[in-house]
Amino acid sequence: MSEIINNSDYRKKSLKELILKLHRGEDPVQIRKELISSLSKIPYGEVVEVEQELIGEGLPVEEVLKLCDVHGEVLKGHIDRSAESEIPEGHPADIFIKENRELLKVVQKTREALDRLVEITDKEFREYVFNLLGLFNQLYDVDKHYKRKEYLLFPFLEKREITGPPRVMWGKHDEIREQLKGCIEVLRTDGLTKQDLSDTINLLFIPALKAVEEMVSKEEEILIPMSLDTLTTEEWWTIHQQTPEFGFTLYDPQTEWRPEGLKEEQITKDISIVESPEFIRLPSGSFTVKELTAILNTVPVDMTFVDRDDKVKYFTQGKHRIFPRNRSIINRDVRLCHPPGSVHIVEKILEDFKTGRASHAPFWIQMQGKFILIEYFALRDEEGNYLGTLEVSQDITNARKLEGEQRILSYADEK
């Protein structure tokens, strides 16, 4: 046992000394070599302890943040993850990992798109920028992933006085958000040229993609294993129950996790409102949540609600939706749910609704032989304050064909 303890102490001491060398400005290339040669394997818990000790000894969090990328890159693939248990499908940790898989797919597509810039002609450039903007809008969806870590997961770690790594990681989240925002702003710049974009790729775009990838590694090699070892089933259940309030990132879970080890009453007492028998009371009547859900999913229109902060909060789930929706859009900025070429229209509608210049915006299109009516309505309270926007879409192909009257009972065939 003493040998194991001494080995652990030696590894942590060595790691701390090398990180402090980086802090003092010594040659990072040489230090990388020393790290790789001396730390072929290190348990993730020791990495966490070293970060915690450095902050406790007075090294500013901002300095640890600067060093995070360097020692994180070196330790990538060298951290022992053997203690990580099998994660049940639908568990919050499972969702984090599967969202990461989708993020990495988009990162790869974006890298490939950036590599194609040299092949793009001036005539093709505008469409190329629109497509690239769409990819970065998808990447910015990681904001929901990070917020779930910050507001749902980190508090439980901090209760155990594991404060250093969450603070460092939150700082990296903010950096990545700013990098992705910067990429989006560049792509939205009026008059952007191929040369302008080429000049910024290595300065902004590639570092942003690399930062997203490195955060995936930090999560899966350190944060998630540490959290699985630390949190109780009840705490993971609490995170699971609150996750839909923040939304999912590029992934819609297909399995509803039911925790083992909790009594049935512990599970059902916290179950979502969808299964609550309580009534929702409105000025003109009331119904149960189950009844309201059935009503909203039966009316022959698709509805999507966007709140006053431009976040998608709800959509109906009828049998014959015109435009597909899944839960990954919940809490997502509505601008990111539209093709880049139509974002300016969405922004115009939102601006006019918020300022009161308009309250209704209708559109109609023909799609796959159907005539589709799409309407946007401003939602306001009794004082006229803007509450959000309701999008209503319906297939009116058959309605446009109606003539005369129908006064006798006749059922339409529905499949």
C-alpha positions as CSV (number, residue, x, y, z in Angstrom):
1,M,0.0,0.0,0.0
2,S,2.8,2.4,0.9
3,E,4.3,1.8,-2.6
4,I,1.0,2.8,-4.3
5,I,0.7,5.9,-2.1
6,N,4.3,6.9,-2.9
7,N,3.8,6.3,-6.6
8,S,0.7,8.5,-6.5
9,D,2.5,11.2,-4.6
10,Y,5.4,11.1,-7.0
11,R,3.1,11.3,-10.1
12,K,1.3,14.3,-8.7
13,K,4.5,16.0,-7.6
14,S,6.0,15.5,-11.1
15,L,2.8,16.8,-12.8
16,K,2.7,19.8,-10.6
17,E,6.3,20.6,-11.2
18,L,5.9,20.4,-14.9
19,I,2.8,22.6,-14.9
20,L,4.6,25.2,-12.8
21,K,7.5,25.1,-15.3
22,L,4.9,26.1,-18.0
23,H,3.7,28.8,-15.7
24,R,7.2,30.2,-15.4
25,G,7.5,30.4,-19.1
26,E,9.9,27.5,-19.7
27,D,10.1,25.8,-23.1
28,P,6.7,24.2,-23.7
29,V,8.1,21.8,-26.3
30,Q,10.6,20.3,-23.9
31,I,8.0,20.2,-21.1
32,R,5.6,18.3,-23.4
33,K,8.4,15.7,-24.0
34,E,9.0,15.4,-20.2
35,L,5.3,15.0,-19.5
36,I,4.9,12.2,-22.1
37,S,8.0,10.4,-21.0
38,S,7.3,10.5,-17.3
39,L,3.5,10.3,-17.3
40,S,2.5,7.5,-19.6
41,K,-0.5,6.8,-17.4
42,I,-2.1,8.9,-14.7
43,P,-5.5,8.4,-13.0
44,Y,-7.9,11.2,-13.8
45,G,-8.4,11.8,-10.0
46,E,-4.8,12.8,-9.7
47,V,-5.1,15.4,-12.5
48,V,-8.1,16.9,-10.6
49,E,-6.2,16.9,-7.3
50,V,-3.2,18.7,-8.9
51,E,-5.4,21.4,-10.4
52,Q,-7.2,21.8,-7.0
53,E,-3.9,22.0,-5.1
54,L,-2.4,24.6,-7.5
55,I,-5.4,26.9,-7.1
56,G,-5.4,26.3,-3.4
57,E,-1.7,27.3,-3.3
58,G,-2.4,30.6,-4.9
59,L,-2.0,30.0,-8.6
60,P,-4.7,32.2,-10.1
61,V,-7.5,30.4,-11.9
62,E,-6.7,32.5,-15.0
63,E,-3.2,31.0,-15.0
64,V,-4.5,27.4,-14.7
65,L,-6.9,28.3,-17.5
66,K,-3.9,29.3,-19.7
67,L,-2.1,26.1,-18.9
68,C,-5.2,23.9,-19.3
69,D,-4.8,23.6,-23.0
70,V,-1.1,22.7,-22.9
71,H,-1.1,20.0,-20.2
72,G,-4.6,18.8,-21.4
73,E,-3.2,18.2,-24.9
74,V,-0.2,16.3,-23.5
75,L,-2.3,14.1,-21.2
76,K,-4.8,13.3,-24.0
77,G,-4.9,9.6,-24.4
78,H,-2.6,9.0,-21.4
79,I,-5.2,9.3,-18.6
80,D,-6.3,6.0,-17.1
81,R,-10.1,5.6,-17.6
82,S,-10.2,2.0,-16.4
83,A,-12.4,2.9,-13.5
84,E,-15.2,4.3,-15.7
85,S,-18.2,2.1,-15.2
86,E,-20.7,1.2,-17.9
87,I,-23.1,4.0,-18.3
88,P,-26.9,3.2,-18.8
89,E,-28.5,4.5,-22.0
90,G,-30.3,7.8,-21.4
91,H,-28.2,8.6,-18.3
92,P,-27.1,12.2,-18.2
93,A,-23.5,11.1,-18.7
94,D,-24.5,9.0,-21.6
95,I,-26.2,12.0,-23.2
96,F,-23.1,14.1,-22.7
97,I,-21.0,11.5,-24.5
98,K,-23.4,11.0,-27.3
99,E,-23.8,14.8,-27.8
100,N,-20.0,14.9,-28.0
101,R,-20.1,12.3,-30.8
102,E,-22.4,14.5,-32.8
103,L,-20.3,17.6,-32.1
104,L,-17.2,15.8,-33.4
105,K,-19.0,14.9,-36.6
106,V,-19.8,18.6,-37.2
107,V,-16.3,19.6,-36.3
108,Q,-15.0,17.1,-39.0
109,K,-17.5,18.4,-41.6
110,T,-16.4,22.0,-40.8
111,R,-12.7,21.1,-41.1
112,E,-13.4,19.5,-44.5
113,A,-15.4,22.6,-45.6
114,L,-12.6,24.9,-44.6
115,D,-10.1,22.8,-46.5
116,R,-12.3,23.2,-49.7
117,L,-12.0,27.0,-49.6
118,V,-9.1,27.0,-52.1
119,E,-11.3,25.2,-54.6
120,I,-14.2,27.5,-54.3
121,T,-14.8,30.0,-57.2
122,D,-15.9,33.5,-56.6
123,K,-19.3,32.5,-58.1
124,E,-19.7,29.7,-55.5
125,F,-18.4,31.7,-52.6
126,R,-21.7,33.1,-51.3
127,E,-23.3,29.7,-51.1
128,Y,-20.2,28.3,-49.5
129,V,-20.3,30.9,-46.8
130,F,-24.0,30.2,-46.1
131,N,-23.2,26.5,-45.7
132,L,-20.2,27.2,-43.5
133,L,-22.3,29.5,-41.3
134,G,-24.8,26.7,-40.9
135,L,-22.1,24.4,-39.6
136,F,-20.9,27.0,-37.1
137,N,-24.5,27.7,-36.0
138,Q,-24.7,23.9,-35.3
139,L,-21.5,24.1,-33.3
140,Y,-22.7,27.0,-31.2
141,D,-25.5,24.6,-30.1
142,V,-22.8,23.3,-27.6
143,D,-23.9,26.3,-25.4
144,K,-26.7,24.1,-24.1
145,H,-24.3,21.2,-23.4
146,Y,-22.0,23.6,-21.4
147,K,-24.9,25.2,-19.5
148,R,-26.1,21.8,-18.3
149,K,-22.6,21.2,-17.0
150,E,-22.4,24.6,-15.4
151,Y,-25.8,24.8,-13.8
152,L,-26.7,21.1,-13.2
153,L,-23.5,19.1,-12.8
154,F,-20.9,21.5,-11.3
155,P,-23.0,22.4,-8.2
156,F,-22.9,18.8,-7.1
157,L,-19.1,18.7,-7.5
158,E,-18.7,21.9,-5.6
159,K,-20.7,20.5,-2.7
160,R,-17.8,18.0,-2.4
161,E,-15.4,20.9,-2.4
162,I,-14.3,20.0,-5.9
163,T,-14.2,23.6,-7.1
164,G,-11.0,24.0,-9.1
165,P,-11.7,21.9,-12.2
166,P,-15.3,23.2,-12.6
167,R,-14.0,26.8,-12.4
168,V,-11.3,26.1,-15.0
169,M,-13.7,24.3,-17.3
170,W,-16.3,27.0,-17.1
171,G,-13.6,29.5,-18.1
172,K,-12.8,27.4,-21.1
173,H,-16.5,27.2,-22.0
174,D,-16.7,31.0,-22.1
175,E,-13.6,31.1,-24.3
176,I,-15.1,28.6,-26.8
177,R,-18.4,30.5,-26.9
178,E,-16.5,33.7,-27.8
179,Q,-14.5,31.9,-30.4
180,L,-17.6,30.4,-32.1
181,K,-19.4,33.7,-31.9
182,G,-16.4,35.4,-33.6
183,C,-16.5,32.8,-36.4
184,I,-20.2,33.4,-36.9
185,E,-19.7,37.2,-36.9
186,V,-17.0,36.9,-39.6
187,L,-19.2,34.8,-41.8
188,R,-22.1,37.3,-41.4
189,T,-19.9,40.2,-42.4
190,D,-21.2,42.2,-45.3
191,G,-18.8,42.1,-48.2
192,L,-16.7,39.2,-46.9
193,T,-14.3,38.1,-49.6
194,K,-12.5,34.8,-50.1
195,Q,-9.2,36.4,-49.2
196,D,-10.7,37.8,-45.9
197,L,-11.9,34.4,-44.9
198,S,-8.6,32.7,-45.9
199,D,-6.7,35.3,-43.7
200,T,-8.8,34.4,-40.6
201,I,-9.0,30.6,-40.9
202,N,-5.8,29.8,-39.0
203,L,-6.2,32.8,-36.6
204,L,-9.8,32.1,-35.5
205,F,-11.6,29.2,-37.2
206,I,-9.1,26.3,-36.7
207,P,-8.4,27.3,-33.0
208,A,-12.2,27.3,-32.4
209,L,-12.6,23.8,-33.8
210,K,-9.6,22.6,-31.8
211,A,-11.0,24.1,-28.6
212,V,-14.3,22.2,-29.1
213,E,-12.4,18.9,-29.7
214,E,-10.2,19.4,-26.6
215,M,-13.2,20.1,-24.4
216,V,-14.6,16.8,-25.5
217,S,-11.4,15.1,-24.4
218,K,-11.4,16.9,-21.0
219,E,-15.0,15.9,-20.4
220,E,-14.6,12.2,-21.3
221,E,-11.2,11.6,-19.7
222,I,-11.6,13.6,-16.5
223,L,-15.0,15.2,-15.8
224,I,-17.4,12.4,-16.6
225,P,-15.4,9.6,-14.9
226,M,-14.9,11.9,-11.8
227,S,-18.6,12.7,-11.7
228,L,-19.6,9.1,-12.1
229,D,-17.4,8.3,-9.1
230,T,-18.7,11.2,-7.1
231,L,-22.5,11.8,-7.6
232,T,-25.2,9.6,-6.1
233,T,-28.0,8.1,-8.1
234,E,-30.4,10.6,-6.6
235,E,-28.2,13.5,-7.8
236,W,-28.0,12.1,-11.3
237,W,-31.8,11.7,-11.3
238,T,-32.1,15.4,-10.3
239,I,-29.9,16.4,-13.2
240,H,-31.9,14.1,-15.5
241,Q,-35.2,15.7,-14.5
242,Q,-33.9,19.2,-15.1
243,T,-32.1,18.5,-18.4
244,P,-35.0,19.3,-20.7
245,E,-35.2,22.8,-19.3
246,F,-31.8,23.5,-21.0
247,G,-32.3,21.4,-24.1
248,F,-30.0,18.9,-25.9
249,T,-27.1,19.5,-28.3
250,L,-27.4,18.0,-31.8
251,Y,-28.9,14.8,-30.3
252,D,-32.4,13.7,-29.2
253,P,-32.3,10.9,-26.6
254,Q,-34.3,7.9,-27.7
255,T,-34.3,6.1,-24.3
256,E,-35.8,7.4,-21.1
257,W,-33.5,6.5,-18.2
258,R,-35.0,4.9,-15.1
259,P,-32.5,4.8,-12.3
260,E,-31.8,1.6,-10.5
261,G,-31.5,1.7,-6.8
262,L,-34.2,4.3,-6.2
263,K,-37.5,3.4,-4.7
264,E,-40.5,3.9,-7.0
265,E,-41.9,6.7,-4.9
266,Q,-38.6,8.6,-5.2
267,I,-38.8,8.4,-8.9
268,T,-42.5,9.2,-9.3
269,K,-42.5,12.1,-6.9
270,D,-40.1,14.0,-9.2
271,I,-41.5,12.8,-12.5
272,S,-42.1,15.5,-15.1
273,I,-45.3,17.5,-15.2
274,V,-46.5,15.5,-18.2
275,E,-47.6,12.7,-15.8
276,S,-49.1,15.0,-13.2
277,P,-52.8,14.7,-12.6
278,E,-53.1,18.3,-11.6
279,F,-55.3,20.7,-13.5
280,I,-54.1,23.6,-15.6
281,R,-56.6,26.4,-14.9
282,L,-57.2,29.1,-17.5
283,P,-59.8,32.0,-17.5
284,S,-62.2,30.1,-19.7
285,G,-61.8,26.6,-18.3
286,S,-59.3,23.9,-17.2
287,F,-57.9,20.5,-18.1
288,T,-55.3,18.0,-17.1
289,V,-51.8,18.0,-18.6
290,K,-52.7,14.8,-20.5
291,E,-55.8,16.4,-21.9
292,L,-54.0,19.5,-23.0
293,T,-51.2,17.5,-24.6
294,A,-53.8,15.5,-26.6
295,I,-55.5,18.7,-27.7
296,L,-52.4,20.4,-28.9
297,N,-51.2,17.3,-30.7
298,T,-54.6,16.7,-32.4
299,V,-55.4,20.2,-33.9
300,P,-54.4,19.9,-37.6
301,V,-51.6,22.5,-37.4
302,D,-48.0,22.4,-36.4
303,M,-47.2,24.9,-33.6
304,T,-43.8,26.0,-32.3
305,F,-43.5,28.5,-29.4
306,V,-40.5,30.8,-29.1
307,D,-40.2,32.8,-25.9
308,R,-39.4,36.5,-25.5
309,D,-35.6,35.7,-25.4
310,D,-35.9,34.0,-28.8
311,K,-35.4,30.5,-27.4
312,V,-37.5,27.6,-28.7
313,K,-39.6,26.3,-25.7
314,Y,-42.2,24.0,-27.1
315,F,-43.5,22.3,-30.3
316,T,-46.6,20.1,-30.9
317,Q,-46.1,16.5,-31.8
318,G,-48.9,15.6,-34.1
319,K,-49.0,12.5,-36.2
320,H,-48.5,14.3,-39.5
321,R,-46.0,17.1,-38.9
322,I,-45.2,19.2,-42.0
323,F,-41.7,20.2,-40.8
324,P,-39.8,17.7,-38.6
325,R,-38.9,18.7,-35.1
326,N,-37.0,16.9,-32.3
327,R,-36.2,17.8,-28.7
328,S,-32.7,18.9,-29.6
329,I,-34.1,22.3,-30.6
330,I,-35.5,23.0,-27.1
331,N,-33.9,26.1,-25.6
332,R,-32.0,26.7,-28.9
333,D,-31.9,30.2,-30.4
334,V,-34.6,30.2,-33.1
335,R,-32.2,31.8,-35.6
336,L,-30.1,28.6,-35.4
337,C,-33.1,26.5,-36.4
338,H,-33.4,28.1,-39.9
339,P,-31.2,27.9,-42.9
340,P,-28.6,30.7,-43.1
341,G,-30.3,32.2,-46.1
342,S,-33.5,32.9,-44.2
343,V,-32.1,34.1,-40.9
344,H,-32.5,37.7,-41.9
345,I,-36.2,37.2,-42.4
346,V,-36.5,35.6,-38.9
347,E,-34.6,38.5,-37.4
348,K,-36.9,41.0,-39.1
349,I,-40.1,39.3,-37.8
350,L,-38.7,39.2,-34.3
351,E,-37.7,42.8,-34.4
352,D,-41.1,44.0,-35.7
353,F,-43.0,41.9,-33.2
354,K,-40.9,43.1,-30.3
355,T,-41.2,46.8,-31.3
356,G,-45.0,46.5,-32.0
357,R,-44.6,47.3,-35.7
358,A,-46.4,44.0,-36.6
359,S,-48.2,41.1,-34.9
360,H,-48.7,38.8,-37.8
361,A,-46.5,37.5,-40.6
362,P,-48.0,35.1,-43.1
363,F,-46.2,33.1,-45.8
364,W,-47.3,30.3,-48.1
365,I,-45.3,27.8,-50.2
366,Q,-45.8,24.8,-52.4
367,M,-43.9,21.7,-51.3
368,Q,-44.1,18.2,-52.7
369,G,-47.5,18.9,-54.3
370,K,-48.9,20.4,-51.1
371,F,-49.9,24.0,-50.4
372,I,-48.5,25.0,-47.0
373,L,-49.5,28.1,-45.1
374,I,-47.0,29.3,-42.5
375,E,-48.0,32.1,-40.1
376,Y,-46.1,33.8,-37.3
377,F,-48.1,35.5,-34.5
378,A,-46.8,37.9,-31.8
379,L,-47.9,36.8,-28.3
380,R,-48.7,39.6,-25.9
381,D,-50.2,39.9,-22.4
382,E,-53.1,42.1,-21.5
383,E,-50.8,45.2,-21.2
384,G,-49.4,44.5,-24.7
385,N,-46.0,43.3,-23.5
386,Y,-44.3,40.9,-25.9
387,L,-44.3,37.3,-24.6
388,G,-42.9,35.5,-27.6
389,T,-43.8,34.2,-31.1
390,L,-46.0,31.4,-32.2
391,E,-45.3,29.7,-35.5
392,V,-48.3,27.9,-37.0
393,S,-48.0,25.8,-40.1
394,Q,-50.8,23.9,-41.9
395,D,-51.4,22.0,-45.1
396,I,-54.4,23.7,-46.7
397,T,-54.2,21.8,-50.0
398,N,-57.6,20.2,-49.5
399,A,-59.2,23.2,-47.9
400,R,-58.4,25.3,-51.0
401,K,-60.4,22.7,-53.1
402,L,-63.6,23.0,-51.0
403,E,-66.7,24.2,-52.8
404,G,-70.4,24.5,-52.0
405,E,-71.5,23.0,-48.6
406,Q,-71.4,19.8,-46.7
407,R,-74.3,19.4,-44.3
408,I,-74.5,15.7,-44.0
409,L,-72.3,13.5,-41.8
410,S,-69.3,12.2,-43.6
411,Y,-66.0,10.9,-42.3
412,A,-62.7,11.5,-44.1
413,D,-60.4,8.5,-44.5
414,E,-57.4,9.0,-42.3
415,K,-54.3,6.9,-42.4
